[in-house]
Amino acid sequence: MTENKSPWGSSEDDSDNKEGRASPDWQPDYSAKKTNNSGAEGDPLADLAKFVKGLQKKLETNGSYGGRGSRTGKGGIQKSGRKQITFLFLVAFIIWMLTGFYQVAPEEQGVVMRFGKYVYTTSPGLHYHLPFPIEEVLKPNVMRENRIEIGFRSNVSESRRLTSLSEAGNVQLVPAEGLMLTGDENIVEVNYTVTWKISNAGEFLFNLRDPVGTVRMAAESAMREVVGQTPIQQVITGGREQIQEETRKKLQAMMDEYAAGVQISAVQMLKVDPPSQVIDAFNDVQRAKADRERIRNEAEAYRNDIIPKARGEAEQRLQAAEAYREQTINLASGDAQRFLSILKEYKQAKDVTSRRIYLETMEQVLGGVNKVIIDPSAKGSNVVPYLPLSGLETKKKGAE
């Protein structure tokens, strides 16, 4: 028997000896199927393997592999090889198309790229895209909150939100980021964090080359702008909430302008102090300002106490003078009217009017003095012509 060098591994003379024919390297071994049924029940890969093997067996039965009734020499073998290669390409194509299914988790967004170019964004759930290398998908987490530290560096996890610098433990200060100039031309060191998350995955991945670095630089710029318009006392003490909110709004406006796909959740100032080199001098200045403010407040309190009193006293005197003026004018007017009325009566009856004027005058003159009346007719008698009118008036008041 002459040895055949064909790639199939057997000679044409042994074509009728099916059981003695060697199988090609790429051809499945059907004997394994008879001895070992691989794949558990319900396994999709095992079902697919069984389906492929069944198709191969059917093709073999119909002469695809050069069976007894269909082998016609070398031409039959070549035809069988072409059909098998076509079948394998078809199976590979189906498997390749099935690789386009993908699952997007609830906290993710799917970003589909076609030949490396952003095409569209998908929501959570099961989706399909053209298989690699035509299309591929990125699935960034859009619900996770990320933290950027400015002015310091720590080893605290990004998922933990800091409220003060002491919570960060051992930190490394970065003065180049934290030193800022305030509105009253003082230097202050601000250590703060920026919390952000992805709002649009497509914009975040493709509109900026370095989104995280852009957020850091924009946050530093926004904080310097706000602090540069605020006095140092307000920055250190009671103005933090306003500064944080203004910085967050400015930073969000920058991200929207850049179409960065970033949502700024919060800006938290952890520590605000003067530089360590001048903190003692700064404290002395602050104490002097506090003393000045205290003395000014005391002077203001004394001023607020004495001025209203002086104004009240001045107003009281003005009102008393006005009342005296009105009283004097009224009295003078009344006396003048009384004189005119008496003059009119005097012209009509001079004797009677003169007598009445005399009696009224004497009543006014003698009404408030002690009076002693002596009867001239009792002269020369033993009776004392004395009438104590003042004593009688006193007894009369006591009786009442």
One Martini backbone bead per residue (centre of mass of N, CA, C, O) as a GRO file, in nm:
protein
  400
    1MET     BB    1   0.096   0.037   0.023
    2THR     BB    2   0.058   0.360  -0.040
    3GLU     BB    3   0.158   0.655   0.087
    4ASN     BB    4  -0.028   0.933   0.197
    5LYS     BB    5   0.019   1.305   0.193
    6SER     BB    6  -0.238   1.401   0.284
    7PRO     BB    7  -0.422   1.612   0.516
    8TRP     BB    8  -0.626   1.375   0.614
    9GLY     BB    9  -0.451   1.093   0.689
   10SER     BB   10  -0.537   0.926   0.412
   11SER     BB   11  -0.606   0.710   0.168
   12GLU     BB   12  -0.797   0.625  -0.108
   13ASP     BB   13  -0.800   0.308  -0.063
   14ASP     BB   14  -0.932   0.365   0.244
   15SER     BB   15  -1.224   0.486   0.201
   16ASP     BB   16  -1.399   0.228   0.289
   17ASN     BB   17  -1.243   0.253   0.567
   18LYS     BB   18  -1.384   0.413   0.812
   19GLU     BB   19  -1.259   0.311   1.086
   20GLY     BB   20  -0.945   0.353   0.971
   21ARG     BB   21  -0.979   0.655   0.952
   22ALA     BB   22  -0.827   0.950   0.989
   23SER     BB   23  -0.859   1.244   1.153
   24PRO     BB   24  -0.854   1.555   1.153
   25ASP     BB   25  -0.753   1.806   1.362
   26TRP     BB   26  -1.034   1.993   1.316
   27GLN     BB   27  -1.197   1.741   1.371
   28PRO     BB   28  -1.429   1.594   1.530
   29ASP     BB   29  -1.479   1.349   1.786
   30TYR     BB   30  -1.737   1.116   1.780
   31SER     BB   31  -1.657   0.908   1.998
   32ALA     BB   32  -1.696   1.099   2.245
   33LYS     BB   33  -2.008   1.106   2.233
   34LYS     BB   34  -2.051   0.802   2.300
   35THR     BB   35  -1.882   0.809   2.583
   36ASN     BB   36  -1.926   1.144   2.632
   37ASN     BB   37  -2.167   1.353   2.787
   38SER     BB   38  -2.135   1.673   2.776
   39GLY     BB   39  -2.301   1.858   2.983
   40ALA     BB   40  -2.541   1.997   3.147
   41GLU     BB   41  -2.851   2.042   3.221
   42GLY     BB   42  -2.924   2.372   3.092
   43ASP     BB   43  -2.667   2.432   2.936
   44PRO     BB   44  -2.604   2.641   2.677
   45LEU     BB   45  -2.326   2.532   2.579
   46ALA     BB   46  -2.408   2.236   2.565
   47ASP     BB   47  -2.639   2.276   2.364
   48LEU     BB   48  -2.466   2.395   2.138
   49ALA     BB   49  -2.277   2.150   2.106
   50LYS     BB   50  -2.498   1.950   2.034
   51PHE     BB   51  -2.600   2.100   1.783
   52VAL     BB   52  -2.334   2.089   1.620
   53LYS     BB   53  -2.298   1.781   1.624
   54GLY     BB   54  -2.564   1.718   1.479
   55LEU     BB   55  -2.495   1.862   1.215
   56GLN     BB   56  -2.241   1.696   1.150
   57LYS     BB   57  -2.380   1.420   1.136
   58LYS     BB   58  -2.573   1.493   0.907
   59LEU     BB   59  -2.354   1.558   0.698
   60GLU     BB   60  -2.223   1.279   0.707
   61THR     BB   61  -2.472   1.119   0.608
   62ASN     BB   62  -2.488   1.302   0.328
   63GLY     BB   63  -2.156   1.324   0.248
   64SER     BB   64  -1.969   1.553   0.363
   65TYR     BB   65  -1.726   1.332   0.448
   66GLY     BB   66  -1.712   1.092   0.244
   67GLY     BB   67  -1.881   0.851   0.204
   68ARG     BB   68  -1.961   0.564   0.046
   69GLY     BB   69  -2.185   0.706  -0.162
   70SER     BB   70  -1.985   0.994  -0.221
   71ARG     BB   71  -1.707   0.902  -0.289
   72THR     BB   72  -1.484   1.054  -0.565
   73GLY     BB   73  -1.230   1.127  -0.438
   74LYS     BB   74  -1.065   1.424  -0.431
   75GLY     BB   75  -1.321   1.603  -0.494
   76GLY     BB   76  -1.492   1.511  -0.249
   77ILE     BB   77  -1.298   1.611  -0.032
   78GLN     BB   78  -1.298   1.915  -0.106
   79LYS     BB   79  -1.603   1.958  -0.075
   80SER     BB   80  -1.615   1.878   0.222
   81GLY     BB   81  -1.422   2.101   0.330
   82ARG     BB   82  -1.587   2.349   0.243
   83LYS     BB   83  -1.840   2.287   0.412
   84GLN     BB   84  -1.702   2.285   0.688
   85ILE     BB   85  -1.590   2.571   0.684
   86THR     BB   86  -1.862   2.710   0.651
   87PHE     BB   87  -1.986   2.605   0.911
   88LEU     BB   88  -1.776   2.723   1.109
   89PHE     BB   89  -1.820   3.017   1.029
   90LEU     BB   90  -2.117   3.027   1.112
   91VAL     BB   91  -2.076   2.962   1.409
   92ALA     BB   92  -1.878   3.194   1.469
   93PHE     BB   93  -2.075   3.418   1.389
   94ILE     BB   94  -2.290   3.363   1.601
   95ILE     BB   95  -2.111   3.393   1.849
   96TRP     BB   96  -2.018   3.684   1.785
   97MET     BB   97  -2.306   3.810   1.795
   98LEU     BB   98  -2.364   3.724   2.098
   99THR     BB   99  -2.143   3.930   2.223
  100GLY     BB  100  -2.342   4.196   2.216
  101PHE     BB  101  -2.441   4.134   2.484
  102TYR     BB  102  -2.545   4.348   2.768
  103GLN     BB  103  -2.508   4.465   3.112
  104VAL     BB  104  -2.666   4.720   3.309
  105ALA     BB  105  -2.642   4.859   3.595
  106PRO     BB  106  -2.808   5.071   3.809
  107GLU     BB  107  -2.520   5.244   3.861
  108GLU     BB  108  -2.511   5.264   3.544
  109GLN     BB  109  -2.367   5.346   3.217
  110GLY     BB  110  -2.387   5.306   2.868
  111VAL     BB  111  -2.105   5.332   2.639
  112VAL     BB  112  -2.110   5.358   2.297
  113MET     BB  113  -1.868   5.241   2.052
  114ARG     BB  114  -1.762   5.324   1.711
  115PHE     BB  115  -1.454   5.293   1.635
  116GLY     BB  116  -1.410   5.490   1.909
  117LYS     BB  117  -1.687   5.635   1.881
  118TYR     BB  118  -1.930   5.813   2.008
  119VAL     BB  119  -2.289   5.739   2.009
  120TYR     BB  120  -2.428   5.623   2.288
  121THR     BB  121  -2.663   5.593   2.565
  122THR     BB  122  -2.740   5.366   2.828
  123SER     BB  123  -2.944   5.209   3.034
  124PRO     BB  124  -3.046   5.009   3.253
  125GLY     BB  125  -2.986   4.678   3.136
  126LEU     BB  126  -3.059   4.505   2.845
  127HIS     BB  127  -2.832   4.493   2.563
  128TYR     BB  128  -2.718   4.588   2.221
  129HIS     BB  129  -2.419   4.537   2.023
  130LEU     BB  130  -2.186   4.542   1.817
  131PRO     BB  131  -1.933   4.365   1.787
  132PHE     BB  132  -1.622   4.308   1.828
  133PRO     BB  133  -1.466   4.594   1.677
  134ILE     BB  134  -1.707   4.782   1.617
  135GLU     BB  135  -1.823   4.758   1.912
  136GLU     BB  136  -1.821   4.918   2.241
  137VAL     BB  137  -1.841   4.913   2.607
  138LEU     BB  138  -1.897   5.143   2.874
  139LYS     BB  139  -1.934   5.122   3.258
  140PRO     BB  140  -1.991   5.366   3.448
  141ASN     BB  141  -2.022   5.503   3.764
  142VAL     BB  142  -2.303   5.734   3.855
  143MET     BB  143  -2.348   5.698   4.191
  144ARG     BB  144  -2.075   5.763   4.276
  145GLU     BB  145  -1.895   5.939   4.515
  146ASN     BB  146  -1.650   6.180   4.475
  147ARG     BB  147  -1.322   6.289   4.605
  148ILE     BB  148  -1.157   6.608   4.643
  149GLU     BB  149  -0.841   6.722   4.746
  150ILE     BB  150  -0.763   7.054   4.876
  151GLY     BB  151  -0.451   7.128   5.041
  152PHE     BB  152  -0.453   6.806   5.067
  153ARG     BB  153  -0.357   6.468   5.185
  154SER     BB  154  -0.508   6.140   5.206
  155ASN     BB  155  -0.621   5.790   5.311
  156VAL     BB  156  -0.911   5.828   5.262
  157SER     BB  157  -1.188   5.728   5.153
  158GLU     BB  158  -1.407   5.841   4.908
  159SER     BB  159  -1.681   5.739   5.055
  160ARG     BB  160  -1.590   5.942   5.272
  161ARG     BB  161  -1.713   6.210   5.460
  162LEU     BB  162  -1.582   6.517   5.545
  163THR     BB  163  -1.581   6.779   5.823
  164SER     BB  164  -1.274   6.750   5.914
  165LEU     BB  165  -0.929   6.728   5.938
  166SER     BB  166  -0.914   6.527   6.184
  167GLU     BB  167  -1.054   6.279   6.032
  168ALA     BB  168  -0.793   6.220   5.835
  169GLY     BB  169  -0.546   6.238   6.006
  170ASN     BB  170  -0.286   6.184   5.819
  171VAL     BB  171  -0.153   6.466   5.657
  172GLN     BB  172  -0.076   6.646   5.349
  173LEU     BB  173   0.027   6.944   5.274
  174VAL     BB  174  -0.072   7.199   5.007
  175PRO     BB  175   0.005   7.523   4.973
  176ALA     BB  176  -0.039   7.581   4.665
  177GLU     BB  177  -0.363   7.530   4.706
  178GLY     BB  178  -0.443   7.687   4.993
  179LEU     BB  179  -0.332   7.961   4.928
  180MET     BB  180  -0.495   8.283   4.988
  181LEU     BB  181  -0.663   8.582   4.890
  182THR     BB  182  -0.833   8.823   5.029
  183GLY     BB  183  -1.030   9.108   5.023
  184ASP     BB  184  -0.819   9.243   5.260
  185GLU     BB  185  -0.521   9.139   5.198
  186ASN     BB  186  -0.507   8.841   5.305
  187ILE     BB  187  -0.375   8.538   5.426
  188VAL     BB  188  -0.507   8.205   5.354
  189GLU     BB  189  -0.574   7.866   5.462
  190VAL     BB  190  -0.741   7.622   5.253
  191ASN     BB  191  -0.922   7.323   5.339
  192TYR     BB  192  -1.082   7.111   5.093
  193THR     BB  193  -1.376   6.958   4.948
  194VAL     BB  194  -1.500   6.768   4.655
  195THR     BB  195  -1.820   6.653   4.559
  196TRP     BB  196  -1.877   6.404   4.299
  197LYS     BB  197  -2.056   6.311   3.990
  198ILE     BB  198  -2.195   6.140   3.733
  199SER     BB  199  -2.436   6.256   3.481
  200ASN     BB  200  -2.265   6.205   3.196
  201ALA     BB  201  -2.086   5.965   3.048
  202GLY     BB  202  -2.019   6.073   2.766
  203GLU     BB  203  -1.906   6.349   2.849
  204PHE     BB  204  -1.694   6.247   3.055
  205LEU     BB  205  -1.520   6.064   2.843
  206PHE     BB  206  -1.505   6.284   2.569
  207ASN     BB  207  -1.481   6.608   2.639
  208LEU     BB  208  -1.240   6.526   2.832
  209ARG     BB  209  -0.924   6.431   2.907
  210ASP     BB  210  -0.933   6.538   3.234
  211PRO     BB  211  -1.179   6.544   3.452
  212VAL     BB  212  -1.050   6.547   3.736
  213GLY     BB  213  -0.848   6.777   3.684
  214THR     BB  214  -1.065   6.984   3.606
  215VAL     BB  215  -1.214   6.989   3.875
  216ARG     BB  216  -0.977   7.083   4.046
  217MET     BB  217  -0.909   7.352   3.898
  218ALA     BB  218  -1.196   7.475   3.915
  219ALA     BB  219  -1.220   7.470   4.225
  220GLU     BB  220  -0.978   7.651   4.284
  221SER     BB  221  -1.081   7.897   4.124
  222ALA     BB  222  -1.353   7.940   4.271
  223MET     BB  223  -1.239   7.977   4.559
  224ARG     BB  224  -1.055   8.221   4.498
  225GLU     BB  225  -1.281   8.410   4.406
  226VAL     BB  226  -1.450   8.413   4.669
  227VAL     BB  227  -1.224   8.483   4.875
  228GLY     BB  228  -1.133   8.752   4.715
  229GLN     BB  229  -1.438   8.882   4.817
  230THR     BB  230  -1.354   8.819   5.126
  231PRO     BB  231  -1.310   8.862   5.437
  232ILE     BB  232  -1.125   8.706   5.676
  233GLN     BB  233  -1.333   8.696   5.908
  234GLN     BB  234  -1.554   8.554   5.736
  235VAL     BB  235  -1.387   8.305   5.655
  236ILE     BB  236  -1.324   8.199   5.953
  237THR     BB  237  -1.616   8.218   6.062
  238GLY     BB  238  -1.945   8.299   5.941
  239GLY     BB  239  -1.890   8.247   5.599
  240ARG     BB  240  -1.884   7.945   5.500
  241GLU     BB  241  -2.160   7.872   5.377
  242GLN     BB  242  -2.154   8.087   5.156
  243ILE     BB  243  -1.889   8.001   5.021
  244GLN     BB  244  -1.967   7.710   4.949
  245GLU     BB  245  -2.214   7.777   4.770
  246GLU     BB  246  -2.076   7.965   4.566
  247THR     BB  247  -1.865   7.760   4.471
  248ARG     BB  248  -2.059   7.543   4.368
  249LYS     BB  249  -2.200   7.718   4.154
  250LYS     BB  250  -1.947   7.795   3.989
  251LEU     BB  251  -1.852   7.504   3.931
  252GLN     BB  252  -2.110   7.409   3.785
  253ALA     BB  253  -2.096   7.620   3.559
  254MET     BB  254  -1.831   7.517   3.442
  255MET     BB  255  -1.922   7.224   3.377
  256ASP     BB  256  -2.150   7.310   3.184
  257GLU     BB  257  -1.968   7.463   2.985
  258TYR     BB  258  -1.783   7.198   2.930
  259ALA     BB  259  -1.947   6.934   2.920
  260ALA     BB  260  -1.856   6.708   3.161
  261GLY     BB  261  -2.070   6.532   3.325
  262VAL     BB  262  -2.089   6.695   3.612
  263GLN     BB  263  -2.182   6.673   3.961
  264ILE     BB  264  -2.205   6.894   4.228
  265SER     BB  265  -2.263   6.830   4.563
  266ALA     BB  266  -2.002   6.948   4.734
  267VAL     BB  267  -1.848   7.202   4.957
  268GLN     BB  268  -1.582   7.148   5.204
  269MET     BB  269  -1.466   7.320   5.481
  270LEU     BB  270  -1.221   7.214   5.713
  271LYS     BB  271  -0.981   7.447   5.703
  272VAL     BB  272  -0.924   7.789   5.845
  273ASP     BB  273  -0.611   7.962   5.822
  274PRO     BB  274  -0.344   8.099   5.881
  275PRO     BB  275  -0.036   8.095   5.842
  276SER     BB  276   0.200   7.951   6.046
  277GLN     BB  277   0.410   8.196   6.039
  278VAL     BB  278   0.153   8.421   6.133
  279ILE     BB  279  -0.046   8.331   6.366
  280ASP     BB  280   0.044   8.498   6.613
  281ALA     BB  281   0.010   8.779   6.489
  282PHE     BB  282  -0.283   8.739   6.416
  283ASN     BB  283  -0.390   8.700   6.706
  284ASP     BB  284  -0.307   8.980   6.806
  285VAL     BB  285  -0.479   9.138   6.610
  286GLN     BB  286  -0.750   9.013   6.695
  287ARG     BB  287  -0.739   9.112   6.990
  288ALA     BB  288  -0.725   9.412   6.924
  289LYS     BB  289  -0.992   9.417   6.769
  290ALA     BB  290  -1.164   9.321   7.006
  291ASP     BB  291  -1.100   9.558   7.195
  292ARG     BB  292  -1.198   9.779   7.006
  293GLU     BB  293  -1.487   9.671   6.988
  294ARG     BB  294  -1.553   9.686   7.289
  295ILE     BB  295  -1.507   9.990   7.333
  296ARG     BB  296  -1.702  10.081   7.118
  297ASN     BB  297  -1.952   9.952   7.249
  298GLU     BB  298  -1.940  10.109   7.513
  299ALA     BB  299  -1.962  10.391   7.387
  300GLU     BB  300  -2.229  10.335   7.244
  301ALA     BB  301  -2.390  10.278   7.499
  302TYR     BB  302  -2.347  10.556   7.635
  303ARG     BB  303  -2.464  10.718   7.405
  304ASN     BB  304  -2.747  10.576   7.408
  305ASP     BB  305  -2.804  10.683   7.704
  306ILE     BB  306  -2.746  11.006   7.707
  307ILE     BB  307  -2.889  11.126   7.461
  308PRO     BB  308  -3.188  11.067   7.528
  309LYS     BB  309  -3.188  11.223   7.790
  310ALA     BB  310  -3.113  11.501   7.677
  311ARG     BB  311  -3.348  11.514   7.477
  312GLY     BB  312  -3.572  11.493   7.693
  313GLU     BB  313  -3.495  11.742   7.859
  314ALA     BB  314  -3.514  11.946   7.630
  315GLU     BB  315  -3.812  11.889   7.563
  316GLN     BB  316  -3.921  11.962   7.841
  317ARG     BB  317  -3.830  12.258   7.844
  318LEU     BB  318  -3.976  12.344   7.591
  319GLN     BB  319  -4.260  12.277   7.694
  320ALA     BB  320  -4.254  12.464   7.944
  321ALA     BB  321  -4.204  12.727   7.792
  322GLU     BB  322  -4.457  12.708   7.618
  323ALA     BB  323  -4.655  12.706   7.854
  324TYR     BB  324  -4.571  12.977   7.978
  325ARG     BB  325  -4.632  13.146   7.735
  326GLU     BB  326  -4.931  13.081   7.713
  327GLN     BB  327  -5.007  13.173   7.997
  328THR     BB  328  -4.915  13.471   7.979
  329ILE     BB  329  -5.083  13.548   7.739
  330ASN     BB  330  -5.357  13.476   7.862
  331LEU     BB  331  -5.343  13.661   8.107
  332ALA     BB  332  -5.304  13.925   7.955
  333SER     BB  333  -5.561  13.900   7.791
  334GLY     BB  334  -5.754  13.888   8.034
  335ASP     BB  335  -5.675  14.161   8.163
  336ALA     BB  336  -5.744  14.332   7.922
  337GLN     BB  337  -6.044  14.254   7.908
  338ARG     BB  338  -6.113  14.341   8.196
  339PHE     BB  339  -6.035  14.637   8.169
  340LEU     BB  340  -6.231  14.704   7.942
  341SER     BB  341  -6.490  14.631   8.095
  342ILE     BB  342  -6.448  14.832   8.331
  343LEU     BB  343  -6.431  15.087   8.160
  344LYS     BB  344  -6.718  15.068   8.058
  345GLU     BB  345  -6.855  15.082   8.341
  346TYR     BB  346  -6.726  15.350   8.434
  347LYS     BB  347  -6.860  15.529   8.221
  348GLN     BB  348  -7.154  15.467   8.331
  349ALA     BB  349  -7.045  15.419   8.661
  350LYS     BB  350  -6.831  15.562   8.863
  351ASP     BB  351  -6.905  15.515   9.169
  352VAL     BB  352  -6.964  15.217   9.165
  353THR     BB  353  -6.702  15.123   9.032
  354SER     BB  354  -6.506  15.243   9.239
  355ARG     BB  355  -6.613  15.086   9.483
  356ARG     BB  356  -6.563  14.798   9.364
  357ILE     BB  357  -6.262  14.831   9.322
  358TYR     BB  358  -6.190  14.883   9.614
  359LEU     BB  359  -6.299  14.621   9.739
  360GLU     BB  360  -6.137  14.422   9.564
  361THR     BB  361  -5.862  14.524   9.649
  362MET     BB  362  -5.890  14.479   9.956
  363GLU     BB  363  -5.943  14.176   9.931
  364GLN     BB  364  -5.665  14.109   9.813
  365VAL     BB  365  -5.490  14.239  10.039
  366LEU     BB  366  -5.664  14.132  10.316
  367GLY     BB  367  -5.720  13.819  10.272
  368GLY     BB  368  -5.410  13.701  10.387
  369VAL     BB  369  -5.449  13.849  10.673
  370ASN     BB  370  -5.437  13.960  10.987
  371LYS     BB  371  -5.725  14.089  11.169
  372VAL     BB  372  -5.815  14.401  11.345
  373ILE     BB  373  -6.115  14.515  11.508
  374ILE     BB  374  -6.219  14.847  11.600
  375ASP     BB  375  -6.456  15.010  11.790
  376PRO     BB  376  -6.522  15.349  11.820
  377SER     BB  377  -6.787  15.342  12.013
  378ALA     BB  378  -6.617  15.196  12.264
  379LYS     BB  379  -6.516  15.447  12.380
  380GLY     BB  380  -6.478  15.455  12.739
  381SER     BB  381  -6.530  15.168  12.799
  382ASN     BB  382  -6.502  14.839  12.940
  383VAL     BB  383  -6.500  14.742  12.656
  384VAL     BB  384  -6.324  14.565  12.432
  385PRO     BB  385  -6.261  14.671  12.097
  386TYR     BB  386  -6.231  14.331  12.011
  387LEU     BB  387  -6.190  14.125  11.705
  388PRO     BB  388  -6.091  13.784  11.649
  389LEU     BB  389  -6.097  13.665  11.334
  390SER     BB  390  -5.876  13.449  11.316
  391GLY     BB  391  -5.987  13.266  11.547
  392LEU     BB  392  -6.262  13.209  11.420
  393GLU     BB  393  -6.159  13.069  11.167
  394THR     BB  394  -6.014  12.837  11.316
  395LYS     BB  395  -6.267  12.720  11.464
  396LYS     BB  396  -6.432  12.667  11.207
  397LYS     BB  397  -6.235  12.459  11.075
  398GLY     BB  398  -6.234  12.255  11.315
  399ALA     BB  399  -6.544  12.194  11.307
  400GLU     BB  400  -6.535  12.084  11.011
   0.00000   0.00000   0.00000
